[in-house]
């Protein structure tokens, strides 16, 4: 049942919708709540954009093994990178010091200059050590660690389901 679900547009659409909702939530915090993103926030947004792109790729060809396989690996890679970035960001918040600070400028590669191409979403103006927002005792990057961990775990689960399903299909031949 999960194998069949992992090969549907609905599954990939839910992933894309959820990651997009998280990105829109970040924009709400930036433009309505006036919590300006730091460099680490911007990098975590880029990781979410990676999950969105993986979701779109998987949605385009959910039954094509190669395309959806690439989408699954991209989903896992983006979620794992997002988790790592959120973890580093939590370190800046929990251990602020003049020797433990993030950059003030985004350092995207020249071929992917997101901060210049889409500054409304990827231009950092905040401070990484600022932990002025919290909900249920957790700061935003702490929440994002959990969100990215869940996204990565789901990607691993879908990869395992796909591998097991393909092996089952091959054994039936």
Residue frames as a rotation matrix with the C-alpha (Angstrom) as fourth column:
UNK 1
0.564 0.826 0.000 0.00
0.826 -0.564 0.000 0.00
0.000 0.000 -1.000 0.00
UNK 2
0.538 -0.438 -0.720 2.76
0.061 -0.832 0.551 2.48
-0.841 -0.341 -0.421 0.90
UNK 3
-0.551 -0.736 0.394 4.68
0.431 0.153 0.889 1.41
-0.715 0.660 0.233 -2.20
UNK 4
-0.110 0.602 0.791 1.69
0.980 -0.070 0.189 2.27
0.169 0.796 -0.582 -4.39
UNK 5
0.817 0.432 -0.382 1.20
0.522 -0.836 0.170 5.58
-0.246 -0.338 -0.908 -2.53
UNK 6
0.107 -0.872 -0.477 4.87
0.177 -0.456 0.872 6.52
-0.978 -0.177 0.106 -2.99
UNK 7
-0.764 -0.364 0.533 4.32
0.540 0.092 0.837 6.30
-0.354 0.927 0.126 -6.74
UNK 8
0.241 0.923 0.299 1.38
0.970 -0.224 -0.092 8.74
-0.018 0.312 -0.950 -6.85
UNK 9
-0.293 -0.229 0.928 1.19
0.399 -0.911 -0.099 12.40
0.869 0.342 0.359 -7.70
UNK 10
0.746 0.628 0.222 -0.69
0.026 -0.361 0.932 12.88
0.665 -0.690 -0.285 -4.42
UNK 11
0.645 -0.566 -0.513 2.34
0.745 0.317 0.587 11.82
-0.170 -0.761 0.626 -2.36
UNK 12
-0.413 -0.856 0.311 4.66
0.905 -0.424 0.037 14.17
0.100 0.297 0.950 -4.24
UNK 13
-0.040 0.500 0.865 2.04
0.264 -0.830 0.492 16.92
0.964 0.248 -0.099 -4.20
UNK 14
0.894 0.359 -0.269 1.74
0.321 -0.095 0.942 16.65
0.313 -0.928 -0.200 -0.41
UNK 15
0.149 -0.926 -0.347 5.50
0.937 0.021 0.348 16.96
-0.315 -0.377 0.871 -0.06
UNK 16
-0.550 -0.352 0.757 5.60
0.682 -0.712 0.164 19.98
0.481 0.607 0.632 -2.37
UNK 17
0.348 0.785 0.512 2.61
0.202 -0.596 0.777 21.61
0.915 -0.167 -0.366 -0.67
UNK 18
0.821 -0.036 -0.569 4.04
0.570 0.077 0.818 21.09
0.014 -0.996 0.083 2.83
UNK 19
-0.189 -0.972 -0.140 7.48
0.940 -0.221 0.262 22.47
-0.285 -0.082 0.955 1.95
UNK 20
-0.443 0.118 0.888 5.87
0.491 -0.797 0.351 25.43
0.750 0.592 0.295 0.15
UNK 21
0.676 0.734 0.057 3.69
0.297 -0.343 0.891 26.11
0.674 -0.586 -0.450 3.20
UNK 22
0.490 -0.588 -0.644 6.82
0.807 0.026 0.590 26.16
-0.330 -0.808 0.487 5.36
UNK 23
-0.577 -0.711 0.402 8.49
0.814 -0.543 0.207 28.62
0.071 0.447 0.892 2.99
UNK 24
-0.058 0.657 0.751 5.39
0.290 -0.709 0.643 30.83
0.955 0.255 -0.149 3.02
UNK 25
0.803 0.283 -0.524 5.42
0.557 -0.042 0.830 30.68
0.213 -0.958 -0.191 6.81
UNK 26
-0.134 -0.936 -0.326 8.99
0.937 -0.227 0.267 31.98
-0.323 -0.269 0.907 6.75
UNK 27
-0.637 -0.044 0.770 7.84
0.494 -0.790 0.364 34.89
0.592 0.612 0.525 4.60
UNK 28
0.522 0.848 0.092 5.00
0.362 -0.318 0.876 35.56
0.772 -0.424 -0.473 7.06
UNK 29
0.566 -0.373 -0.735 7.52
0.781 -0.045 0.623 35.78
-0.266 -0.927 0.266 9.89
UNK 30
-0.518 -0.842 0.148 9.72
0.840 -0.469 0.272 38.08
-0.160 0.266 0.951 7.81
UNK 31
-0.762 0.160 0.628 7.18
0.293 -0.779 0.554 40.47
0.577 0.606 0.547 6.35
UNK 32
0.318 0.927 0.200 4.35
0.096 -0.242 0.966 40.42
0.943 -0.288 -0.166 8.90
UNK 33
0.855 -0.011 -0.518 6.09
0.511 0.185 0.840 39.62
0.087 -0.983 0.164 12.18
UNK 34
0.755 -0.608 0.247 9.23
-0.462 -0.759 -0.458 41.55
0.466 0.232 -0.854 11.15
UNK 35
0.578 -0.644 0.502 11.61
-0.164 0.510 0.844 38.74
-0.800 -0.570 0.189 12.14
UNK 36
0.626 -0.344 -0.700 14.32
-0.779 -0.313 -0.543 39.29
-0.032 0.885 -0.464 9.57
UNK 37
0.982 -0.190 0.002 16.23
0.189 0.978 -0.094 36.29
0.016 0.092 0.996 8.24
UNK 38
0.335 -0.942 -0.035 19.89
-0.582 -0.236 0.779 35.76
-0.741 -0.240 -0.627 8.94
UNK 39
-0.275 -0.540 -0.795 22.30
-0.956 0.240 0.167 33.95
0.101 0.806 -0.583 6.63
UNK 40
-0.965 -0.090 0.246 21.53
-0.143 0.968 -0.207 30.59
-0.219 -0.235 -0.947 8.21
UNK 41
-0.101 0.994 0.051 17.78
-0.061 0.045 -0.997 31.25
-0.993 -0.104 0.056 7.82
UNK 42
0.313 0.160 -0.936 18.32
-0.870 -0.347 -0.350 32.01
-0.381 0.924 0.031 4.16
UNK 43
-0.677 -0.610 -0.412 20.35
-0.715 0.677 0.172 28.83
0.174 0.411 -0.895 3.68
UNK 44
-0.773 0.469 0.426 17.59
0.109 0.761 -0.640 26.82
-0.625 -0.449 -0.639 5.38
UNK 45
0.272 0.846 -0.458 15.10
-0.426 -0.320 -0.846 28.44
-0.863 0.425 0.273 3.00
UNK 46
-0.098 -0.392 -0.915 17.29
-0.994 0.090 0.068 27.26
0.055 0.915 -0.399 0.13
UNK 47
-0.964 -0.212 0.163 17.17
-0.235 0.963 -0.136 23.73
-0.128 -0.169 -0.977 1.56
UNK 48
-0.219 0.960 0.176 13.37
0.069 0.195 -0.978 23.96
-0.973 -0.202 -0.109 1.67
UNK 49
0.312 0.271 -0.911 13.43
-0.829 -0.391 -0.400 25.13
-0.465 0.880 0.102 -1.94
UNK 50
-0.674 -0.615 -0.408 15.45
-0.729 0.642 0.237 21.99
0.116 0.457 -0.882 -2.70
UNK 51
-0.764 0.495 0.414 12.72
0.174 0.776 -0.606 19.86
-0.621 -0.391 -0.679 -1.13
UNK 52
0.218 0.872 -0.439 10.12
-0.300 -0.368 -0.880 21.76
-0.929 0.324 0.181 -3.18
UNK 53
-0.007 -0.290 -0.957 12.06
-0.995 -0.089 0.034 21.16
-0.095 0.953 -0.288 -6.41
UNK 54
-0.949 -0.313 0.045 12.45
-0.313 0.950 0.022 17.47
-0.049 0.006 -0.999 -5.56
UNK 55
-0.409 0.880 0.240 8.71
0.150 0.325 -0.934 17.29
-0.900 -0.346 -0.265 -4.91
UNK 56
0.338 0.502 -0.796 7.93
-0.676 -0.459 -0.576 18.91
-0.655 0.733 0.184 -8.24
UNK 57
-0.464 -0.589 -0.662 10.29
-0.879 0.402 0.258 16.54
0.114 0.701 -0.704 -10.05
UNK 58
-0.950 0.135 0.280 8.68
0.032 0.939 -0.343 13.54
-0.309 -0.317 -0.897 -8.37
UNK 59
-0.072 0.987 -0.146 5.22
-0.085 -0.152 -0.985 14.89
-0.994 -0.059 0.095 -9.15
UNK 60
0.001 0.031 -1.000 6.08
-0.937 -0.350 -0.012 15.19
-0.351 0.936 0.028 -12.85
UNK 61
0.029 -0.061 -0.998 6.89
-0.637 0.768 -0.065 11.47
0.771 0.637 -0.016 -13.20
UNK 62
0.132 0.038 0.991 5.88
-0.978 0.167 0.124 9.56
-0.161 -0.985 0.059 -10.05
UNK 63
0.841 0.267 0.471 5.87
-0.230 0.964 -0.135 6.15
-0.490 0.005 0.872 -11.77
UNK 64
0.693 -0.693 -0.199 9.15
-0.160 0.120 -0.980 6.59
0.702 0.711 -0.028 -13.63
UNK 65
0.806 -0.354 -0.475 11.74
0.590 0.550 0.592 4.78
0.052 -0.757 0.652 -11.52
UNK 66
-0.193 -0.963 0.188 14.70
0.931 -0.240 -0.275 6.90
0.310 0.122 0.943 -12.59
UNK 67
-0.254 0.146 0.956 13.03
0.055 -0.985 0.166 10.29
0.966 0.095 0.242 -12.28
UNK 68
0.749 0.590 0.300 11.34
-0.269 -0.143 0.952 9.54
0.605 -0.794 0.051 -8.98
UNK 69
0.597 -0.625 -0.503 14.57
0.789 0.570 0.227 7.92
0.145 -0.533 0.834 -7.74
UNK 70
-0.462 -0.737 0.493 16.48
0.637 -0.663 -0.394 11.12
0.617 0.132 0.776 -8.45
UNK 71
0.075 0.592 0.803 13.69
-0.282 -0.760 0.586 13.08
0.957 -0.270 0.110 -6.75
UNK 72
0.897 0.251 -0.363 13.89
0.223 0.453 0.863 10.85
0.381 -0.855 0.351 -3.66
UNK 73
0.103 -0.946 -0.306 17.66
0.984 0.141 -0.105 11.29
0.143 -0.291 0.946 -3.40
UNK 74
-0.504 -0.240 0.830 17.34
0.287 -0.953 -0.101 15.06
0.815 0.188 0.549 -3.92
UNK 75
0.537 0.771 0.343 14.61
-0.199 -0.280 0.939 15.19
0.820 -0.573 0.003 -1.25
UNK 76
0.780 -0.291 -0.554 16.84
0.616 0.513 0.598 13.33
0.110 -0.808 0.579 1.21
UNK 77
-0.250 -0.955 0.158 19.89
0.911 -0.287 -0.295 15.47
0.327 0.070 0.943 0.37
UNK 78
-0.284 0.202 0.937 17.99
0.000 -0.977 0.211 18.76
0.959 0.060 0.278 0.77
UNK 79
0.776 0.624 0.089 16.38
-0.121 0.009 0.993 17.65
0.619 -0.781 0.082 4.05
UNK 80
0.539 -0.658 -0.526 19.71
0.840 0.471 0.271 16.41
0.069 -0.587 0.807 5.45
UNK 81
-0.480 -0.712 0.512 21.43
0.669 -0.675 -0.311 19.67
0.567 0.193 0.800 4.47
UNK 82
0.097 0.621 0.778 18.58
-0.205 -0.753 0.626 21.65
0.974 -0.220 0.054 6.03
UNK 83
0.890 0.189 -0.415 18.93
0.314 0.405 0.858 19.66
0.331 -0.894 0.301 9.26
UNK 84
0.055 -0.964 -0.260 22.66
0.992 0.081 -0.092 20.30
0.109 -0.253 0.961 9.37
UNK 85
-0.487 -0.196 0.851 22.16
0.310 -0.950 -0.041 24.03
0.816 0.244 0.524 8.71
UNK 86
0.520 0.753 0.403 19.49
-0.206 -0.347 0.915 24.28
0.829 -0.559 -0.025 11.43
UNK 87
0.728 -0.314 -0.610 21.81
0.667 0.528 0.525 22.47
0.157 -0.789 0.594 13.85
UNK 88
-0.403 -0.900 0.168 24.63
0.855 -0.435 -0.282 24.92
0.327 0.030 0.945 13.15
UNK 89
-0.227 0.420 0.879 22.15
-0.029 -0.905 0.425 27.79
0.973 0.071 0.218 13.55
UNK 90
0.829 0.511 -0.227 21.05
0.161 0.172 0.972 26.46
0.535 -0.842 0.060 16.95
UNK 91
0.204 -0.857 -0.474 24.73
0.975 0.220 0.022 26.49
0.085 -0.467 0.880 17.93
UNK 92
-0.589 -0.372 0.717 24.95
0.405 -0.904 -0.137 30.19
0.699 0.209 0.684 17.09
UNK 93
0.218 0.782 0.584 21.90
-0.272 -0.526 0.806 30.84
0.937 -0.335 0.098 19.27
UNK 94
0.909 0.195 -0.369 22.89
0.244 0.470 0.849 28.70
0.339 -0.861 0.379 22.24
UNK 95
0.303 -0.886 -0.352 26.57
0.845 0.079 0.528 29.70
-0.440 -0.458 0.773 22.26
UNK 96
0.868 0.034 0.496 26.72
0.335 -0.777 -0.532 33.34
0.368 0.628 -0.686 21.15
UNK 97
0.380 -0.787 -0.485 30.17
0.471 -0.287 0.834 34.86
-0.796 -0.546 0.262 21.21
UNK 98
0.511 -0.252 -0.822 32.30
-0.626 -0.764 -0.154 37.18
-0.589 0.593 -0.548 19.10
UNK 99
-0.571 -0.817 -0.077 34.20
-0.693 0.429 0.580 34.06
-0.441 0.385 -0.811 17.95
UNK 100
-0.761 0.417 0.497 31.10
0.491 0.871 0.020 32.05
-0.424 0.259 -0.868 16.99
UNK 101
-0.073 0.714 -0.696 29.18
-0.286 -0.684 -0.671 34.19
-0.955 0.150 0.254 14.49
UNK 102
0.212 0.204 0.956 27.69
0.821 0.493 -0.287 33.64
-0.530 0.846 -0.063 11.09
UNK 103
-0.796 -0.502 0.338 28.45
0.601 -0.584 0.546 35.80
-0.077 0.638 0.766 8.10
UNK 104
-0.323 0.677 -0.662 26.38
-0.048 -0.710 -0.702 38.86
-0.945 -0.195 0.262 7.29
UNK 105
-0.111 0.191 -0.975 26.32
-0.953 -0.300 0.049 38.01
-0.283 0.935 0.215 3.60
UNK 106
0.744 0.396 0.539 24.97
-0.195 0.899 -0.391 34.99
-0.640 0.186 0.746 1.78
UNK 107
-0.309 -0.906 -0.290 27.66
-0.738 0.035 0.674 33.06
-0.600 0.423 -0.679 -0.07
UNK 108
0.657 0.552 0.514 25.74
-0.014 0.690 -0.723 31.29
-0.754 0.468 0.462 -2.79
UNK 109
-0.319 -0.787 0.528 27.78
0.618 0.250 0.746 30.11
-0.718 0.564 0.406 -5.77
UNK 110
-0.702 -0.056 -0.710 27.88
-0.335 -0.854 0.398 32.47
-0.628 0.518 0.581 -8.74
UNK 111
-0.898 0.355 -0.262 25.81
-0.117 0.380 0.918 30.08
0.425 0.854 -0.299 -10.86
UNK 112
-0.079 0.891 -0.447 23.07
0.750 0.349 0.563 30.05
0.657 -0.291 -0.695 -8.17
UNK 113
-0.923 -0.365 0.121 23.05
0.232 -0.779 -0.583 33.59
0.307 -0.510 0.804 -6.79
UNK 114
-0.147 0.964 -0.221 19.70
0.875 0.231 0.425 33.27
0.460 -0.131 -0.878 -5.05
UNK 115
-0.071 0.082 -0.994 20.31
0.777 -0.621 -0.107 36.34
-0.626 -0.780 -0.019 -2.87
UNK 116
-0.792 -0.223 -0.568 20.65
-0.139 -0.841 0.524 38.48
-0.595 0.494 0.635 -6.01
UNK 117
-0.889 0.458 -0.014 18.02
0.126 0.274 0.953 36.72
0.441 0.845 -0.302 -8.13
UNK 118
0.151 0.979 -0.139 15.31
0.352 0.078 0.933 36.64
0.924 -0.190 -0.332 -5.46
UNK 119
-0.751 -0.605 0.265 16.26
0.014 -0.415 -0.910 39.02
0.660 -0.680 0.320 -2.64
UNK 120
-0.035 0.813 0.581 12.75
-0.841 -0.338 0.422 39.12
0.539 -0.474 0.696 -1.16
UNK 121
0.894 0.395 -0.212 13.26
-0.266 0.847 0.460 35.49
0.361 -0.355 0.862 -0.16
UNK 122
0.683 -0.673 -0.283 17.02
0.680 0.728 -0.087 34.95
0.265 -0.133 0.955 0.05
UNK 123
-0.005 -0.706 0.709 18.64
0.055 -0.708 -0.704 38.23
0.998 0.036 0.042 1.15
UNK 124
0.095 0.014 -0.995 19.80
0.926 0.365 0.094 38.04
0.364 -0.931 0.022 4.78
UNK 125
-0.006 -0.081 0.997 19.28
-0.099 -0.992 -0.081 41.04
0.995 -0.099 -0.002 7.06
UNK 126
0.853 0.431 0.293 19.03
-0.338 0.030 0.941 39.46
0.397 -0.902 0.171 10.50
UNK 127
-0.155 -0.873 0.461 21.39
-0.956 0.015 -0.294 38.17
0.250 -0.487 -0.837 13.20
UNK 128
-0.128 0.054 -0.990 21.98
-0.197 0.977 0.078 34.42
0.972 0.205 -0.115 13.60
UNK 129
-0.871 -0.289 -0.397 22.24
0.304 0.319 -0.898 34.67
0.386 -0.903 -0.190 17.39
UNK 130
-0.644 0.696 0.317 18.84
-0.757 -0.641 -0.130 36.38
0.113 -0.323 0.940 17.71
UNK 131
-0.801 0.432 -0.414 16.43
0.419 0.899 0.127 34.00
0.427 -0.071 -0.902 19.42
UNK 132
-0.880 0.453 0.147 13.64
-0.464 -0.746 -0.478 36.47
-0.107 -0.489 0.866 20.08
UNK 133
0.111 0.942 -0.316 10.95
-0.932 0.209 0.295 34.11
0.344 0.262 0.902 18.78
UNK 134
-0.953 -0.303 0.000 10.10
-0.287 0.902 -0.323 30.87
0.098 -0.308 -0.946 20.53
UNK 135
0.135 0.989 -0.063 7.11
-0.878 0.149 0.454 28.58
0.458 -0.006 0.889 20.68
UNK 136
0.947 0.269 -0.176 6.74
-0.133 0.826 0.548 25.85
0.293 -0.495 0.818 23.29
UNK 137
0.711 -0.698 0.090 10.24
-0.174 -0.052 0.983 26.71
-0.682 -0.714 -0.158 24.47
UNK 138
0.067 -0.688 0.723 11.92
0.778 0.489 0.394 26.10
-0.625 0.536 0.568 21.11
UNK 139
-0.207 -0.230 -0.951 13.47
-0.333 -0.897 0.290 28.68
-0.920 0.376 0.110 18.81
UNK 140
0.634 0.506 -0.584 12.79
-0.676 -0.004 -0.737 28.71
-0.376 0.862 0.340 15.08
UNK 141
-0.090 -0.690 -0.719 15.97
-0.876 0.398 -0.272 26.81
0.473 0.605 -0.640 14.10
UNK 142
-0.800 -0.120 0.588 15.20
-0.457 0.757 -0.467 24.21
-0.389 -0.642 -0.661 16.77
UNK 143
0.266 0.942 0.203 11.78
-0.351 0.291 -0.890 23.71
-0.898 0.165 0.408 15.19
UNK 144
0.569 -0.076 -0.819 13.43
-0.822 -0.013 -0.570 23.50
0.033 0.997 -0.070 11.79
UNK 145
-0.639 -0.766 0.072 15.82
-0.769 0.635 -0.073 20.82
0.010 -0.102 -0.995 13.05
UNK 146
-0.469 0.549 0.692 12.77
-0.132 0.731 -0.670 18.72
-0.873 -0.405 -0.270 13.90
UNK 147
0.583 0.724 -0.369 11.03
-0.439 -0.102 -0.893 19.52
-0.684 0.682 0.258 10.62
UNK 148
0.196 -0.590 -0.783 14.09
-0.953 0.075 -0.295 18.68
0.233 0.804 -0.548 8.53
UNK 149
-0.776 -0.432 0.460 14.68
-0.558 0.810 -0.181 15.50
-0.295 -0.397 -0.869 10.58
UNK 150
-0.002 0.871 0.491 11.09
-0.106 0.488 -0.867 14.45
-0.994 -0.054 0.091 9.86
UNK 151
0.681 0.224 -0.697 11.48
-0.667 -0.203 -0.717 15.27
-0.302 0.953 0.011 6.16
UNK 152
-0.289 -0.871 -0.397 14.71
-0.934 0.348 -0.084 13.26
0.211 0.347 -0.914 6.00
UNK 153
-0.690 0.085 0.719 13.15
-0.330 0.847 -0.416 10.33
-0.645 -0.524 -0.556 7.85
UNK 154
0.424 0.902 0.079 10.21
-0.237 0.194 -0.952 10.32
-0.874 0.385 0.296 5.45
UNK 155
0.424 -0.363 -0.830 12.59
-0.903 -0.100 -0.418 10.39
0.069 0.926 -0.370 2.48
UNK 156
-0.700 -0.701 0.133 14.50
-0.713 0.695 -0.091 7.40
-0.029 -0.158 -0.987 3.92
UNK 157
-0.313 0.680 0.663 11.21
-0.176 0.645 -0.744 5.58
-0.933 -0.350 -0.083 4.52
UNK 158
0.688 0.598 -0.411 10.08
-0.471 -0.061 -0.880 6.21
-0.551 0.799 0.240 0.93
UNK 159
-0.017 -0.776 -0.631 13.46
-0.976 0.151 -0.159 5.06
0.218 0.613 -0.760 -0.40
UNK 160
-0.806 -0.253 0.535 13.25
-0.441 0.860 -0.257 1.83
-0.395 -0.443 -0.804 1.62
UNK 161
0.117 0.938 0.327 9.65
-0.160 0.343 -0.926 1.28
-0.980 0.056 0.190 0.49
UNK 162
0.602 0.076 -0.795 10.67
-0.774 -0.188 -0.604 1.83
-0.195 0.979 -0.054 -3.13
UNK 163
-0.447 -0.849 -0.281 13.62
-0.878 0.477 -0.046 -0.56
0.173 0.226 -0.959 -2.91
UNK 164
-0.694 0.251 0.675 11.51
-0.207 0.828 -0.521 -3.23
-0.690 -0.501 -0.523 -1.19
UNK 165
0.382 0.920 -0.087 8.70
-0.296 0.033 -0.955 -2.76
-0.876 0.390 0.285 -3.75
UNK 166
0.335 -0.342 -0.878 11.04
-0.940 -0.058 -0.336 -3.01
0.064 0.938 -0.341 -6.72
UNK 167
-0.763 -0.636 0.117 12.63
-0.646 0.758 -0.093 -6.17
-0.030 -0.146 -0.989 -5.28
UNK 168
-0.337 0.739 0.583 9.18
-0.117 0.581 -0.805 -7.63
-0.934 -0.340 -0.110 -4.72
UNK 169
0.612 0.572 -0.546 8.17
-0.566 -0.164 -0.808 -6.81
-0.552 0.804 0.224 -8.30
UNK 170
-0.062 -0.726 -0.684 11.36
-0.968 0.211 -0.137 -8.36
0.244 0.654 -0.716 -9.67
UNK 171
-0.818 -0.233 0.526 10.91
-0.435 0.849 -0.300 -11.50
-0.377 -0.474 -0.796 -7.57
UNK 172
0.099 0.959 0.265 7.37
-0.252 0.282 -0.926 -11.89
-0.963 0.025 0.270 -8.93
UNK 173
0.374 -0.033 -0.927 8.77
-0.926 -0.070 -0.371 -12.06
-0.053 0.997 -0.057 -12.46
